[in-house]
Amino acid sequence: MCRTCSWAQIMSGYRESEVIVVCKNTYPNVAVPFTVRECTGFNDKNRPNWKQMQSLAINVAPVRISKRVGFRTEDADTRSEEPESVKDDD
């Protein structure tokens, strides 16, 4: 958990056992001698803060649509029963 926390200062050696973790969320800073499963002061360093999210955001302006939305029923009464291309001129 400390590897992704912005409060952690992690120093690693060449072996997997050579790791020192210092938590900078407390005063004085505390060396953590074990692997942390849960932490109430956890702050994910991979998650952007509010200012970074605002700089990444895209401004979207609302678009007004002048067309009516939905099924058109007013044109159904004005149409003839047969389309003009099908009428016989005999």
PyMOL Python script that loads the backbone (N, CA, C, O; Angstrom):
from pymol import cmd

cmd.read_pdbstr("""\
ATOM      1  N   MET A   1       0.823  -1.177   0.000  1.00  0.00           N
ATOM      2  CA  MET A   1       0.000   0.000   0.000  1.00  0.00           C
ATOM      3  C   MET A   1       0.879   1.256   0.000  1.00  0.00           C
ATOM      4  O   MET A   1       0.518   2.260  -0.616  1.00  0.00           O
ATOM      5  N   CYS A   2       1.985   1.212   0.659  1.00  0.00           N
ATOM      6  CA  CYS A   2       2.860   2.385   0.740  1.00  0.00           C
ATOM      7  C   CYS A   2       3.486   2.733  -0.614  1.00  0.00           C
ATOM      8  O   CYS A   2       3.834   3.887  -0.861  1.00  0.00           O
ATOM      9  N   ARG A   3       3.626   1.738  -1.484  1.00  0.00           N
ATOM     10  CA  ARG A   3       4.243   1.997  -2.790  1.00  0.00           C
ATOM     11  C   ARG A   3       3.422   2.968  -3.636  1.00  0.00           C
ATOM     12  O   ARG A   3       3.984   3.659  -4.486  1.00  0.00           O
ATOM     13  N   THR A   4       2.123   3.037  -3.427  1.00  0.00           N
ATOM     14  CA  THR A   4       1.278   3.946  -4.206  1.00  0.00           C
ATOM     15  C   THR A   4       0.814   5.154  -3.400  1.00  0.00           C
ATOM     16  O   THR A   4      -0.047   5.904  -3.861  1.00  0.00           O
ATOM     17  N   CYS A   5       1.365   5.358  -2.211  1.00  0.00           N
ATOM     18  CA  CYS A   5       0.966   6.486  -1.358  1.00  0.00           C
ATOM     19  C   CYS A   5       1.888   7.678  -1.611  1.00  0.00           C
ATOM     20  O   CYS A   5       3.102   7.515  -1.739  1.00  0.00           O
ATOM     21  N   SER A   6       1.312   8.867  -1.680  1.00  0.00           N
ATOM     22  CA  SER A   6       2.130  10.060  -1.916  1.00  0.00           C
ATOM     23  C   SER A   6       2.891  10.495  -0.673  1.00  0.00           C
ATOM     24  O   SER A   6       3.818  11.297  -0.775  1.00  0.00           O
ATOM     25  N   TRP A   7       2.522   9.985   0.501  1.00  0.00           N
ATOM     26  CA  TRP A   7       3.209  10.335   1.748  1.00  0.00           C
ATOM     27  C   TRP A   7       4.443   9.464   1.989  1.00  0.00           C
ATOM     28  O   TRP A   7       5.237   9.770   2.878  1.00  0.00           O
ATOM     29  N   ALA A   8       4.619   8.410   1.239  1.00  0.00           N
ATOM     30  CA  ALA A   8       5.684   7.446   1.512  1.00  0.00           C
ATOM     31  C   ALA A   8       6.997   7.844   0.845  1.00  0.00           C
ATOM     32  O   ALA A   8       7.028   8.323  -0.289  1.00  0.00           O
ATOM     33  N   GLN A   9       8.066   7.632   1.581  1.00  0.00           N
ATOM     34  CA  GLN A   9       9.407   7.731   1.023  1.00  0.00           C
ATOM     35  C   GLN A   9       9.973   6.320   1.089  1.00  0.00           C
ATOM     36  O   GLN A   9      10.178   5.771   2.172  1.00  0.00           O
ATOM     37  N   ILE A  10      10.223   5.739  -0.083  1.00  0.00           N
ATOM     38  CA  ILE A  10      10.623   4.334  -0.159  1.00  0.00           C
ATOM     39  C   ILE A  10      12.032   4.251  -0.724  1.00  0.00           C
ATOM     40  O   ILE A  10      12.336   4.809  -1.779  1.00  0.00           O
ATOM     41  N   MET A  11      12.885   3.537   0.006  1.00  0.00           N
ATOM     42  CA  MET A  11      14.252   3.292  -0.443  1.00  0.00           C
ATOM     43  C   MET A  11      14.420   1.793  -0.604  1.00  0.00           C
ATOM     44  O   MET A  11      14.200   1.036   0.341  1.00  0.00           O
ATOM     45  N   SER A  12      14.811   1.357  -1.798  1.00  0.00           N
ATOM     46  CA  SER A  12      14.938  -0.067  -2.101  1.00  0.00           C
ATOM     47  C   SER A  12      16.382  -0.401  -2.435  1.00  0.00           C
ATOM     48  O   SER A  12      17.099   0.382  -3.058  1.00  0.00           O
ATOM     49  N   GLY A  13      16.781  -1.579  -2.005  1.00  0.00           N
ATOM     50  CA  GLY A  13      18.102  -2.094  -2.339  1.00  0.00           C
ATOM     51  C   GLY A  13      17.998  -3.067  -3.494  1.00  0.00           C
ATOM     52  O   GLY A  13      17.006  -3.075  -4.222  1.00  0.00           O
ATOM     53  N   TYR A  14      19.019  -3.885  -3.660  1.00  0.00           N
ATOM     54  CA  TYR A  14      19.031  -4.854  -4.746  1.00  0.00           C
ATOM     55  C   TYR A  14      18.209  -6.088  -4.422  1.00  0.00           C
ATOM     56  O   TYR A  14      17.682  -6.730  -5.330  1.00  0.00           O
ATOM     57  N   ARG A  15      18.090  -6.431  -3.155  1.00  0.00           N
ATOM     58  CA  ARG A  15      17.289  -7.590  -2.752  1.00  0.00           C
ATOM     59  C   ARG A  15      15.878  -7.139  -2.406  1.00  0.00           C
ATOM     60  O   ARG A  15      15.637  -5.968  -2.112  1.00  0.00           O
ATOM     61  N   GLU A  16      14.969  -8.072  -2.446  1.00  0.00           N
ATOM     62  CA  GLU A  16      13.591  -7.762  -2.108  1.00  0.00           C
ATOM     63  C   GLU A  16      13.447  -7.384  -0.631  1.00  0.00           C
ATOM     64  O   GLU A  16      12.555  -6.616  -0.269  1.00  0.00           O
ATOM     65  N   SER A  17      14.321  -7.920   0.218  1.00  0.00           N
ATOM     66  CA  SER A  17      14.259  -7.636   1.648  1.00  0.00           C
ATOM     67  C   SER A  17      14.885  -6.284   2.008  1.00  0.00           C
ATOM     68  O   SER A  17      14.728  -5.812   3.134  1.00  0.00           O
ATOM     69  N   GLU A  18      15.589  -5.663   1.066  1.00  0.00           N
ATOM     70  CA  GLU A  18      16.247  -4.390   1.339  1.00  0.00           C
ATOM     71  C   GLU A  18      15.321  -3.221   0.981  1.00  0.00           C
ATOM     72  O   GLU A  18      15.476  -2.581  -0.059  1.00  0.00           O
ATOM     73  N   VAL A  19      14.367  -2.966   1.858  1.00  0.00           N
ATOM     74  CA  VAL A  19      13.402  -1.894   1.632  1.00  0.00           C
ATOM     75  C   VAL A  19      13.211  -1.133   2.936  1.00  0.00           C
ATOM     76  O   VAL A  19      12.978  -1.734   3.984  1.00  0.00           O
ATOM     77  N   ILE A  20      13.311   0.183   2.868  1.00  0.00           N
ATOM     78  CA  ILE A  20      13.015   1.037   4.010  1.00  0.00           C
ATOM     79  C   ILE A  20      11.891   1.976   3.591  1.00  0.00           C
ATOM     80  O   ILE A  20      11.988   2.657   2.570  1.00  0.00           O
ATOM     81  N   VAL A  21      10.824   2.006   4.386  1.00  0.00           N
ATOM     82  CA  VAL A  21       9.685   2.865   4.108  1.00  0.00           C
ATOM     83  C   VAL A  21       9.573   3.877   5.238  1.00  0.00           C
ATOM     84  O   VAL A  21       9.560   3.510   6.413  1.00  0.00           O
ATOM     85  N   VAL A  22       9.491   5.152   4.875  1.00  0.00           N
ATOM     86  CA  VAL A  22       9.306   6.223   5.850  1.00  0.00           C
ATOM     87  C   VAL A  22       7.997   6.927   5.521  1.00  0.00           C
ATOM     88  O   VAL A  22       7.789   7.380   4.396  1.00  0.00           O
ATOM     89  N   CYS A  23       7.118   7.012   6.515  1.00  0.00           N
ATOM     90  CA  CYS A  23       5.830   7.682   6.330  1.00  0.00           C
ATOM     91  C   CYS A  23       5.990   9.149   6.703  1.00  0.00           C
ATOM     92  O   CYS A  23       6.349   9.474   7.835  1.00  0.00           O
ATOM     93  N   LYS A  24       5.718  10.044   5.734  1.00  0.00           N
ATOM     94  CA  LYS A  24       5.853  11.479   5.966  1.00  0.00           C
ATOM     95  C   LYS A  24       4.520  12.124   6.343  1.00  0.00           C
ATOM     96  O   LYS A  24       4.423  13.350   6.395  1.00  0.00           O
ATOM     97  N   ASN A  25       3.491  11.310   6.608  1.00  0.00           N
ATOM     98  CA  ASN A  25       2.179  11.826   6.993  1.00  0.00           C
ATOM     99  C   ASN A  25       2.118  12.132   8.484  1.00  0.00           C
ATOM    100  O   ASN A  25       1.167  12.769   8.936  1.00  0.00           O
ATOM    101  N   THR A  26       3.081  11.707   9.236  1.00  0.00           N
ATOM    102  CA  THR A  26       3.100  11.930  10.681  1.00  0.00           C
ATOM    103  C   THR A  26       4.255  12.849  11.050  1.00  0.00           C
ATOM    104  O   THR A  26       5.215  13.001  10.294  1.00  0.00           O
ATOM    105  N   TYR A  27       4.146  13.455  12.218  1.00  0.00           N
ATOM    106  CA  TYR A  27       5.265  14.255  12.715  1.00  0.00           C
ATOM    107  C   TYR A  27       5.655  13.729  14.075  1.00  0.00           C
ATOM    108  O   TYR A  27       4.789  13.696  14.950  1.00  0.00           O
ATOM    109  N   PRO A  28       6.829  13.332  14.318  1.00  0.00           N
ATOM    110  CA  PRO A  28       7.935  13.203  13.365  1.00  0.00           C
ATOM    111  C   PRO A  28       7.688  12.028  12.421  1.00  0.00           C
ATOM    112  O   PRO A  28       6.885  11.141  12.712  1.00  0.00           O
ATOM    113  N   ASN A  29       8.381  12.035  11.301  1.00  0.00           N
ATOM    114  CA  ASN A  29       8.231  10.964  10.318  1.00  0.00           C
ATOM    115  C   ASN A  29       8.554   9.616  10.949  1.00  0.00           C
ATOM    116  O   ASN A  29       9.439   9.508  11.798  1.00  0.00           O
ATOM    117  N   VAL A  30       7.815   8.579  10.515  1.00  0.00           N
ATOM    118  CA  VAL A  30       7.933   7.254  11.129  1.00  0.00           C
ATOM    119  C   VAL A  30       8.461   6.255  10.110  1.00  0.00           C
ATOM    120  O   VAL A  30       7.982   6.203   8.977  1.00  0.00           O
ATOM    121  N   ALA A  31       9.446   5.466  10.512  1.00  0.00           N
ATOM    122  CA  ALA A  31       9.917   4.361   9.679  1.00  0.00           C
ATOM    123  C   ALA A  31       8.956   3.192   9.884  1.00  0.00           C
ATOM    124  O   ALA A  31       8.674   2.807  11.018  1.00  0.00           O
ATOM    125  N   VAL A  32       8.463   2.639   8.800  1.00  0.00           N
ATOM    126  CA  VAL A  32       7.498   1.547   8.871  1.00  0.00           C
ATOM    127  C   VAL A  32       8.253   0.229   8.717  1.00  0.00           C
ATOM    128  O   VAL A  32       8.810  -0.038   7.652  1.00  0.00           O
ATOM    129  N   PRO A  33       8.281  -0.603   9.769  1.00  0.00           N
ATOM    130  CA  PRO A  33       9.085  -1.822   9.723  1.00  0.00           C
ATOM    131  C   PRO A  33       8.370  -3.035   9.124  1.00  0.00           C
ATOM    132  O   PRO A  33       8.928  -4.132   9.145  1.00  0.00           O
ATOM    133  N   PHE A  34       7.164  -2.876   8.594  1.00  0.00           N
ATOM    134  CA  PHE A  34       6.393  -4.007   8.083  1.00  0.00           C
ATOM    135  C   PHE A  34       5.596  -3.567   6.859  1.00  0.00           C
ATOM    136  O   PHE A  34       5.474  -2.375   6.578  1.00  0.00           O
ATOM    137  N   THR A  35       5.057  -4.543   6.138  1.00  0.00           N
ATOM    138  CA  THR A  35       4.221  -4.255   4.980  1.00  0.00           C
ATOM    139  C   THR A  35       2.845  -3.816   5.459  1.00  0.00           C
ATOM    140  O   THR A  35       2.238  -4.480   6.300  1.00  0.00           O
ATOM    141  N   VAL A  36       2.354  -2.712   4.934  1.00  0.00           N
ATOM    142  CA  VAL A  36       1.095  -2.133   5.386  1.00  0.00           C
ATOM    143  C   VAL A  36      -0.059  -2.690   4.562  1.00  0.00           C
ATOM    144  O   VAL A  36      -0.006  -2.715   3.333  1.00  0.00           O
ATOM    145  N   ARG A  37      -1.117  -3.143   5.266  1.00  0.00           N
ATOM    146  CA  ARG A  37      -2.320  -3.650   4.611  1.00  0.00           C
ATOM    147  C   ARG A  37      -3.376  -2.559   4.489  1.00  0.00           C
ATOM    148  O   ARG A  37      -4.014  -2.437   3.444  1.00  0.00           O
ATOM    149  N   GLU A  38      -3.573  -1.761   5.540  1.00  0.00           N
ATOM    150  CA  GLU A  38      -4.540  -0.664   5.547  1.00  0.00           C
ATOM    151  C   GLU A  38      -3.901   0.556   6.180  1.00  0.00           C
ATOM    152  O   GLU A  38      -3.050   0.437   7.062  1.00  0.00           O
ATOM    153  N   CYS A  39      -4.317   1.735   5.725  1.00  0.00           N
ATOM    154  CA  CYS A  39      -3.790   2.975   6.293  1.00  0.00           C
ATOM    155  C   CYS A  39      -4.855   4.048   6.181  1.00  0.00           C
ATOM    156  O   CYS A  39      -5.404   4.266   5.100  1.00  0.00           O
ATOM    157  N   THR A  40      -5.158   4.729   7.294  1.00  0.00           N
ATOM    158  CA  THR A  40      -6.182   5.778   7.264  1.00  0.00           C
ATOM    159  C   THR A  40      -5.660   7.054   6.624  1.00  0.00           C
ATOM    160  O   THR A  40      -6.452   7.885   6.180  1.00  0.00           O
ATOM    161  N   GLY A  41      -4.355   7.229   6.566  1.00  0.00           N
ATOM    162  CA  GLY A  41      -3.783   8.423   5.952  1.00  0.00           C
ATOM    163  C   GLY A  41      -3.340   8.208   4.520  1.00  0.00           C
ATOM    164  O   GLY A  41      -2.563   9.002   3.989  1.00  0.00           O
ATOM    165  N   PHE A  42      -3.822   7.145   3.883  1.00  0.00           N
ATOM    166  CA  PHE A  42      -3.402   6.800   2.514  1.00  0.00           C
ATOM    167  C   PHE A  42      -3.864   7.871   1.526  1.00  0.00           C
ATOM    168  O   PHE A  42      -5.024   8.283   1.542  1.00  0.00           O
ATOM    169  N   ASN A  43      -2.952   8.313   0.674  1.00  0.00           N
ATOM    170  CA  ASN A  43      -3.249   9.285  -0.374  1.00  0.00           C
ATOM    171  C   ASN A  43      -2.634   8.752  -1.664  1.00  0.00           C
ATOM    172  O   ASN A  43      -1.413   8.753  -1.821  1.00  0.00           O
ATOM    173  N   ASP A  44      -3.483   8.293  -2.592  1.00  0.00           N
ATOM    174  CA  ASP A  44      -3.024   7.644  -3.818  1.00  0.00           C
ATOM    175  C   ASP A  44      -2.303   8.655  -4.706  1.00  0.00           C
ATOM    176  O   ASP A  44      -2.898   9.642  -5.138  1.00  0.00           O
ATOM    177  N   LYS A  45      -1.022   8.410  -4.976  1.00  0.00           N
ATOM    178  CA  LYS A  45      -0.246   9.342  -5.793  1.00  0.00           C
ATOM    179  C   LYS A  45      -0.559   9.205  -7.282  1.00  0.00           C
ATOM    180  O   LYS A  45      -0.188  10.080  -8.065  1.00  0.00           O
ATOM    181  N   ASN A  46      -1.234   8.125  -7.691  1.00  0.00           N
ATOM    182  CA  ASN A  46      -1.602   7.939  -9.092  1.00  0.00           C
ATOM    183  C   ASN A  46      -2.922   8.623  -9.440  1.00  0.00           C
ATOM    184  O   ASN A  46      -3.290   8.699 -10.613  1.00  0.00           O
ATOM    185  N   ARG A  47      -3.624   9.112  -8.447  1.00  0.00           N
ATOM    186  CA  ARG A  47      -4.908   9.787  -8.663  1.00  0.00           C
ATOM    187  C   ARG A  47      -4.666  11.290  -8.774  1.00  0.00           C
ATOM    188  O   ARG A  47      -4.015  11.866  -7.903  1.00  0.00           O
ATOM    189  N   PRO A  48      -5.177  11.945  -9.831  1.00  0.00           N
ATOM    190  CA  PRO A  48      -4.925  13.381  -9.980  1.00  0.00           C
ATOM    191  C   PRO A  48      -5.685  14.197  -8.940  1.00  0.00           C
ATOM    192  O   PRO A  48      -6.763  13.808  -8.492  1.00  0.00           O
ATOM    193  N   ASN A  49      -5.104  15.338  -8.563  1.00  0.00           N
ATOM    194  CA  ASN A  49      -5.801  16.216  -7.626  1.00  0.00           C
ATOM    195  C   ASN A  49      -6.790  17.099  -8.386  1.00  0.00           C
ATOM    196  O   ASN A  49      -6.902  16.992  -9.607  1.00  0.00           O
ATOM    197  N   TRP A  50      -7.498  17.957  -7.685  1.00  0.00           N
ATOM    198  CA  TRP A  50      -8.576  18.756  -8.303  1.00  0.00           C
ATOM    199  C   TRP A  50      -8.032  19.685  -9.385  1.00  0.00           C
ATOM    200  O   TRP A  50      -8.646  19.814 -10.444  1.00  0.00           O
ATOM    201  N   LYS A  51      -6.905  20.327  -9.143  1.00  0.00           N
ATOM    202  CA  LYS A  51      -6.330  21.251 -10.121  1.00  0.00           C
ATOM    203  C   LYS A  51      -5.900  20.515 -11.388  1.00  0.00           C
ATOM    204  O   LYS A  51      -6.083  21.031 -12.491  1.00  0.00           O
ATOM    205  N   GLN A  52      -5.333  19.323 -11.249  1.00  0.00           N
ATOM    206  CA  GLN A  52      -4.942  18.535 -12.416  1.00  0.00           C
ATOM    207  C   GLN A  52      -6.160  18.072 -13.207  1.00  0.00           C
ATOM    208  O   GLN A  52      -6.124  18.035 -14.437  1.00  0.00           O
ATOM    209  N   MET A  53      -7.241  17.719 -12.506  1.00  0.00           N
ATOM    210  CA  MET A  53      -8.462  17.305 -13.209  1.00  0.00           C
ATOM    211  C   MET A  53      -9.074  18.470 -13.969  1.00  0.00           C
ATOM    212  O   MET A  53      -9.588  18.276 -15.071  1.00  0.00           O
ATOM    213  N   GLN A  54      -9.034  19.678 -13.410  1.00  0.00           N
ATOM    214  CA  GLN A  54      -9.565  20.844 -14.110  1.00  0.00           C
ATOM    215  C   GLN A  54      -8.755  21.156 -15.359  1.00  0.00           C
ATOM    216  O   GLN A  54      -9.319  21.550 -16.380  1.00  0.00           O
ATOM    217  N   SER A  55      -7.446  20.987 -15.290  1.00  0.00           N
ATOM    218  CA  SER A  55      -6.616  21.268 -16.465  1.00  0.00           C
ATOM    219  C   SER A  55      -6.816  20.223 -17.565  1.00  0.00           C
ATOM    220  O   SER A  55      -6.611  20.520 -18.742  1.00  0.00           O
ATOM    221  N   LEU A  56      -7.214  19.002 -17.192  1.00  0.00           N
ATOM    222  CA  LEU A  56      -7.453  17.950 -18.180  1.00  0.00           C
ATOM    223  C   LEU A  56      -8.869  17.977 -18.746  1.00  0.00           C
ATOM    224  O   LEU A  56      -9.134  17.358 -19.777  1.00  0.00           O
ATOM    225  N   ALA A  57      -9.776  18.685 -18.085  1.00  0.00           N
ATOM    226  CA  ALA A  57     -11.190  18.657 -18.481  1.00  0.00           C
ATOM    227  C   ALA A  57     -11.416  19.379 -19.806  1.00  0.00           C
ATOM    228  O   ALA A  57     -10.700  20.319 -20.150  1.00  0.00           O
ATOM    229  N   ILE A  58     -12.416  18.923 -20.532  1.00  0.00           N
ATOM    230  CA  ILE A  58     -12.810  19.525 -21.799  1.00  0.00           C
ATOM    231  C   ILE A  58     -14.075  20.328 -21.555  1.00  0.00           C
ATOM    232  O   ILE A  58     -15.035  19.813 -20.982  1.00  0.00           O
ATOM    233  N   ASN A  59     -14.088  21.590 -21.986  1.00  0.00           N
ATOM    234  CA  ASN A  59     -15.288  22.412 -21.848  1.00  0.00           C
ATOM    235  C   ASN A  59     -16.289  22.023 -22.923  1.00  0.00           C
ATOM    236  O   ASN A  59     -15.972  22.030 -24.112  1.00  0.00           O
ATOM    237  N   VAL A  60     -17.489  21.685 -22.500  1.00  0.00           N
ATOM    238  CA  VAL A  60     -18.536  21.268 -23.425  1.00  0.00           C
ATOM    239  C   VAL A  60     -19.666  22.282 -23.333  1.00  0.00           C
ATOM    240  O   VAL A  60     -20.281  22.442 -22.279  1.00  0.00           O
ATOM    241  N   ALA A  61     -19.935  22.962 -24.435  1.00  0.00           N
ATOM    242  CA  ALA A  61     -21.026  23.934 -24.469  1.00  0.00           C
ATOM    243  C   ALA A  61     -22.310  23.224 -24.881  1.00  0.00           C
ATOM    244  O   ALA A  61     -22.283  22.365 -25.762  1.00  0.00           O
ATOM    245  N   PRO A  62     -23.428  23.569 -24.258  1.00  0.00           N
ATOM    246  CA  PRO A  62     -24.691  22.936 -24.642  1.00  0.00           C
ATOM    247  C   PRO A  62     -25.101  23.368 -26.050  1.00  0.00           C
ATOM    248  O   PRO A  62     -24.888  24.515 -26.442  1.00  0.00           O
ATOM    249  N   VAL A  63     -25.683  22.450 -26.795  1.00  0.00           N
ATOM    250  CA  VAL A  63     -26.098  22.712 -28.167  1.00  0.00           C
ATOM    251  C   VAL A  63     -27.613  22.752 -28.206  1.00  0.00           C
ATOM    252  O   VAL A  63     -28.280  21.850 -27.697  1.00  0.00           O
ATOM    253  N   ARG A  64     -28.152  23.796 -28.809  1.00  0.00           N
ATOM    254  CA  ARG A  64     -29.603  23.911 -28.952  1.00  0.00           C
ATOM    255  C   ARG A  64     -30.012  23.279 -30.270  1.00  0.00           C
ATOM    256  O   ARG A  64     -29.424  23.564 -31.313  1.00  0.00           O
ATOM    257  N   ILE A  65     -30.991  22.444 -30.223  1.00  0.00           N
ATOM    258  CA  ILE A  65     -31.497  21.774 -31.421  1.00  0.00           C
ATOM    259  C   ILE A  65     -32.837  22.409 -31.761  1.00  0.00           C
ATOM    260  O   ILE A  65     -33.746  22.443 -30.932  1.00  0.00           O
ATOM    261  N   SER A  66     -32.952  22.916 -32.993  1.00  0.00           N
ATOM    262  CA  SER A  66     -34.192  23.587 -33.383  1.00  0.00           C
ATOM    263  C   SER A  66     -35.250  22.601 -33.865  1.00  0.00           C
ATOM    264  O   SER A  66     -36.425  22.956 -33.955  1.00  0.00           O
ATOM    265  N   LYS A  67     -34.853  21.371 -34.175  1.00  0.00           N
ATOM    266  CA  LYS A  67     -35.809  20.371 -34.628  1.00  0.00           C
ATOM    267  C   LYS A  67     -36.620  19.842 -33.459  1.00  0.00           C
ATOM    268  O   LYS A  67     -36.145  19.794 -32.325  1.00  0.00           O
ATOM    269  N   ARG A  68     -37.840  19.450 -33.751  1.00  0.00           N
ATOM    270  CA  ARG A  68     -38.661  18.835 -32.723  1.00  0.00           C
ATOM    271  C   ARG A  68     -38.208  17.401 -32.525  1.00  0.00           C
ATOM    272  O   ARG A  68     -37.803  16.731 -33.475  1.00  0.00           O
ATOM    273  N   VAL A  69     -38.276  16.945 -31.322  1.00  0.00           N
ATOM    274  CA  VAL A  69     -37.817  15.609 -30.982  1.00  0.00           C
ATOM    275  C   VAL A  69     -39.018  14.703 -30.819  1.00  0.00           C
ATOM    276  O   VAL A  69     -40.021  15.099 -30.226  1.00  0.00           O
ATOM    277  N   GLY A  70     -38.924  13.482 -31.343  1.00  0.00           N
ATOM    278  CA  GLY A  70     -39.988  12.508 -31.173  1.00  0.00           C
ATOM    279  C   GLY A  70     -40.592  12.102 -32.505  1.00  0.00           C
ATOM    280  O   GLY A  70     -40.037  12.396 -33.564  1.00  0.00           O
ATOM    281  N   PHE A  71     -41.747  11.417 -32.449  1.00  0.00           N
ATOM    282  CA  PHE A  71     -42.428  10.965 -33.653  1.00  0.00           C
ATOM    283  C   PHE A  71     -43.205  12.122 -34.261  1.00  0.00           C
ATOM    284  O   PHE A  71     -43.808  12.921 -33.544  1.00  0.00           O
ATOM    285  N   ARG A  72     -43.188  12.207 -35.584  1.00  0.00           N
ATOM    286  CA  ARG A  72     -43.939  13.266 -36.257  1.00  0.00           C
ATOM    287  C   ARG A  72     -45.333  12.747 -36.568  1.00  0.00           C
ATOM    288  O   ARG A  72     -45.485  11.816 -37.358  1.00  0.00           O
ATOM    289  N   THR A  73     -46.336  13.329 -35.965  1.00  0.00           N
ATOM    290  CA  THR A  73     -47.718  12.910 -36.207  1.00  0.00           C
ATOM    291  C   THR A  73     -48.492  13.943 -36.999  1.00  0.00           C
ATOM    292  O   THR A  73     -49.514  13.590 -37.588  1.00  0.00           O
ATOM    293  N   GLU A  74     -48.066  15.210 -37.052  1.00  0.00           N
ATOM    294  CA  GLU A  74     -48.807  16.233 -37.769  1.00  0.00           C
ATOM    295  C   GLU A  74     -48.743  16.032 -39.276  1.00  0.00           C
ATOM    296  O   GLU A  74     -49.682  16.420 -39.971  1.00  0.00           O
ATOM    297  N   ASP A  75     -47.675  15.441 -39.814  1.00  0.00           N
ATOM    298  CA  ASP A  75     -47.553  15.212 -41.246  1.00  0.00           C
ATOM    299  C   ASP A  75     -48.374  14.007 -41.705  1.00  0.00           C
ATOM    300  O   ASP A  75     -48.630  13.878 -42.902  1.00  0.00           O
ATOM    301  N   ALA A  76     -48.781  13.150 -40.832  1.00  0.00           N
ATOM    302  CA  ALA A  76     -49.508  11.940 -41.216  1.00  0.00           C
ATOM    303  C   ALA A  76     -50.869  12.277 -41.800  1.00  0.00           C
ATOM    304  O   ALA A  76     -51.329  11.575 -42.701  1.00  0.00           O
ATOM    305  N   ASP A  77     -51.529  13.321 -41.325  1.00  0.00           N
ATOM    306  CA  ASP A  77     -52.847  13.706 -41.843  1.00  0.00           C
ATOM    307  C   ASP A  77     -52.743  14.388 -43.196  1.00  0.00           C
ATOM    308  O   ASP A  77     -53.678  14.275 -43.989  1.00  0.00           O
ATOM    309  N   THR A  78     -51.677  15.079 -43.499  1.00  0.00           N
ATOM    310  CA  THR A  78     -51.552  15.821 -44.751  1.00  0.00           C
ATOM    311  C   THR A  78     -51.080  14.951 -45.901  1.00  0.00           C
ATOM    312  O   THR A  78     -51.190  15.373 -47.053  1.00  0.00           O
ATOM    313  N   ARG A  79     -50.575  13.795 -45.655  1.00  0.00           N
ATOM    314  CA  ARG A  79     -50.108  12.899 -46.719  1.00  0.00           C
ATOM    315  C   ARG A  79     -51.289  12.190 -47.370  1.00  0.00           C
ATOM    316  O   ARG A  79     -52.303  11.914 -46.728  1.00  0.00           O
ATOM    317  N   SER A  80     -51.136  11.905 -48.653  1.00  0.00           N
ATOM    318  CA  SER A  80     -52.182  11.139 -49.346  1.00  0.00           C
ATOM    319  C   SER A  80     -52.011   9.660 -49.029  1.00  0.00           C
ATOM    320  O   SER A  80     -50.973   9.242 -48.516  1.00  0.00           O
ATOM    321  N   GLU A  81     -53.012   8.889 -49.331  1.00  0.00           N
ATOM    322  CA  GLU A  81     -52.989   7.470 -49.011  1.00  0.00           C
ATOM    323  C   GLU A  81     -51.940   6.749 -49.826  1.00  0.00           C
ATOM    324  O   GLU A  81     -51.253   5.869 -49.308  1.00  0.00           O
ATOM    325  N   GLU A  82     -51.798   7.113 -51.126  1.00  0.00           N
ATOM    326  CA  GLU A  82     -50.813   6.476 -51.974  1.00  0.00           C
ATOM    327  C   GLU A  82     -49.716   7.458 -52.302  1.00  0.00           C
ATOM    328  O   GLU A  82     -50.000   8.630 -52.547  1.00  0.00           O
ATOM    329  N   PRO A  83     -48.497   7.027 -52.315  1.00  0.00           N
ATOM    330  CA  PRO A  83     -47.426   7.913 -52.752  1.00  0.00           C
ATOM    331  C   PRO A  83     -47.598   8.265 -54.215  1.00  0.00           C
ATOM    332  O   PRO A  83     -48.141   7.466 -54.977  1.00  0.00           O
ATOM    333  N   GLU A  84     -47.147   9.453 -54.631  1.00  0.00           N
ATOM    334  CA  GLU A  84     -47.362   9.932 -55.994  1.00  0.00           C
ATOM    335  C   GLU A  84     -46.650   9.079 -57.035  1.00  0.00           C
ATOM    336  O   GLU A  84     -47.105   9.029 -58.178  1.00  0.00           O
ATOM    337  N   SER A  85     -45.592   8.428 -56.705  1.00  0.00           N
ATOM    338  CA  SER A  85     -44.852   7.622 -57.667  1.00  0.00           C
ATOM    339  C   SER A  85     -45.588   6.322 -57.985  1.00  0.00           C
ATOM    340  O   SER A  85     -45.268   5.674 -58.981  1.00  0.00           O
ATOM    341  N   VAL A  86     -46.568   5.921 -57.166  1.00  0.00           N
ATOM    342  CA  VAL A  86     -47.273   4.678 -57.374  1.00  0.00           C
ATOM    343  C   VAL A  86     -48.598   4.903 -58.125  1.00  0.00           C
ATOM    344  O   VAL A  86     -49.140   3.942 -58.671  1.00  0.00           O
ATOM    345  N   LYS A  87     -49.135   6.117 -58.174  1.00  0.00           N
ATOM    346  CA  LYS A  87     -50.426   6.382 -58.810  1.00  0.00           C
ATOM    347  C   LYS A  87     -50.385   6.082 -60.299  1.00  0.00           C
ATOM    348  O   LYS A  87     -49.391   6.351 -60.975  1.00  0.00           O
ATOM    349  N   ASP A  88     -51.482   5.519 -60.800  1.00  0.00           N
ATOM    350  CA  ASP A  88     -51.602   5.221 -62.229  1.00  0.00           C
ATOM    351  C   ASP A  88     -52.234   6.420 -62.941  1.00  0.00           C
ATOM    352  O   ASP A  88     -53.191   7.007 -62.437  1.00  0.00           O
ATOM    353  N   ASP A  89     -51.701   6.783 -64.107  1.00  0.00           N
ATOM    354  CA  ASP A  89     -52.239   7.880 -64.901  1.00  0.00           C
ATOM    355  C   ASP A  89     -53.016   7.356 -66.108  1.00  0.00           C
ATOM    356  O   ASP A  89     -52.947   8.000 -67.155  1.00  0.00           O
ATOM    357  N   ASP A  90     -53.747   6.245 -66.048  1.00  0.00           N
ATOM    358  CA  ASP A  90     -54.464   5.634 -67.178  1.00  0.00           C
ATOM    359  C   ASP A  90     -55.645   6.450 -67.580  1.00  0.00           C
ATOM    360  O   ASP A  90     -56.360   6.083 -68.513  1.00  0.00           O
TER     361      ASP A  90
END
""", "prot")
cmd.dss("prot")
cmd.show_as("cartoon", "prot")
cmd.util.cbc("prot")
cmd.orient("prot")
